[in-house]
């Protein structure tokens, strides 16, 4: 299984952007510290990354997979380039890569 399950947006002020989405669309966003919040629907969720050191330059599609470790070699063999090695986050692990067109994406596996 591999599917886009998350899109992470770079934001400057997490609180104000969180309030915008909650007010405008009536979405419930869970705060994970002062600089991160996300919806938790279990479908395609939205994350808000307010930490400038962690944020990407553009929206970050996140692809959910099983067997995360095997995917790094698979992506490199197909012409992708790893730009951030596997790391843990609340709820799982992920890594970032750039596709042949220069788009940054992430691949994640949820904790089971």
C-alpha positions as CSV (number, residue, x, y, z in Angstrom):
1,X,0.0,0.0,0.0
2,X,1.2,3.5,-0.8
3,X,-1.1,6.5,-0.7
4,X,-0.9,10.2,0.0
5,X,-2.3,10.5,3.5
6,X,-1.0,13.9,4.5
7,X,-0.1,17.3,3.2
8,X,2.1,19.5,5.3
9,X,2.1,23.3,4.8
10,X,4.9,25.6,5.8
11,X,3.5,28.4,8.0
12,X,5.0,31.2,9.9
13,X,2.6,31.4,12.8
14,X,1.0,28.1,13.5
15,X,-1.6,29.5,15.9
16,X,-3.1,32.0,13.5
17,X,-3.1,29.6,10.5
18,X,-4.7,26.9,12.8
19,X,-7.4,29.4,13.8
20,X,-8.0,30.2,10.1
21,X,-8.6,26.6,9.1
22,X,-10.7,25.9,12.2
23,X,-12.9,29.0,11.7
24,X,-13.2,28.8,7.9
25,X,-13.7,25.1,7.3
26,X,-14.7,24.0,10.8
27,X,-11.8,21.5,10.9
28,X,-10.4,20.3,14.3
29,X,-6.6,20.6,14.4
30,X,-4.6,19.0,17.2
31,X,-1.6,20.9,18.5
32,X,1.7,19.0,18.8
33,X,3.6,21.7,20.6
34,X,3.7,25.4,19.8
35,X,4.8,25.1,16.2
36,X,2.9,22.1,14.8
37,X,-0.8,21.2,14.4
38,X,-2.7,18.8,12.2
39,X,-6.1,17.4,11.4
40,X,-6.5,13.8,12.6
41,X,-9.2,12.4,10.3
42,X,-7.4,9.3,9.2
43,X,-8.1,10.2,5.5
44,X,-5.9,12.8,3.8
45,X,-4.9,15.1,6.7
46,X,-3.4,18.6,6.8
47,X,-0.4,19.5,8.9
48,X,0.8,23.0,9.7
49,X,4.6,23.3,10.3
50,X,5.5,26.6,12.0
51,X,9.1,25.7,12.8
52,X,11.2,27.4,10.1
53,X,14.1,25.0,10.6
54,X,11.8,22.0,9.9
55,X,9.5,23.5,7.3
56,X,9.9,22.8,3.6
57,X,9.8,25.6,1.0
58,X,6.5,24.4,-0.5
59,X,3.6,22.2,0.6
60,X,4.9,18.7,1.4
61,X,2.9,15.7,0.2
62,X,3.4,12.7,2.6
63,X,3.0,9.2,1.2
64,X,2.1,6.4,3.7
65,X,3.7,3.0,3.2
66,X,4.4,-0.2,4.9
67,X,8.1,-1.3,5.4
68,X,9.6,2.2,5.4
69,X,13.2,1.1,5.3
70,X,12.9,-0.6,1.9
71,X,11.5,2.5,0.3
72,X,14.7,4.5,0.4
73,X,16.5,2.2,-2.0
74,X,13.4,1.9,-4.2
75,X,13.2,5.7,-4.6
76,X,16.9,6.1,-5.3
77,X,16.7,3.2,-7.9
78,X,13.9,5.0,-9.7
79,X,15.9,8.4,-9.9
80,X,14.8,10.1,-6.6
81,X,17.3,11.7,-4.3
82,X,17.1,11.4,-0.5
83,X,17.3,14.8,1.2
84,X,16.4,13.9,4.8
85,X,17.2,10.5,6.3
86,X,14.6,8.5,8.3
87,X,13.6,10.2,11.5
88,X,11.0,9.6,14.2
89,X,8.0,11.9,14.8
90,X,5.0,11.5,17.1
91,X,3.1,8.6,15.5
92,X,5.7,7.1,13.2
93,X,8.9,7.6,11.2
94,X,9.5,9.2,7.8
95,X,12.1,10.5,5.4
96,X,12.1,13.2,2.6
97,X,13.2,12.8,-1.0
98,X,13.2,14.9,-4.2
99,X,11.7,13.5,-7.3
100,X,13.4,13.9,-10.7
101,X,11.5,17.2,-11.3
102,X,12.8,18.7,-8.0
103,X,9.6,18.3,-5.9
104,X,10.1,17.4,-2.3
105,X,7.9,14.7,-0.8
106,X,8.0,12.5,2.3
107,X,7.4,8.8,2.9
108,X,6.1,7.7,6.3
109,X,5.1,4.6,8.2
110,X,2.8,4.9,11.2
111,X,3.7,3.3,14.5
112,X,1.7,0.1,14.9
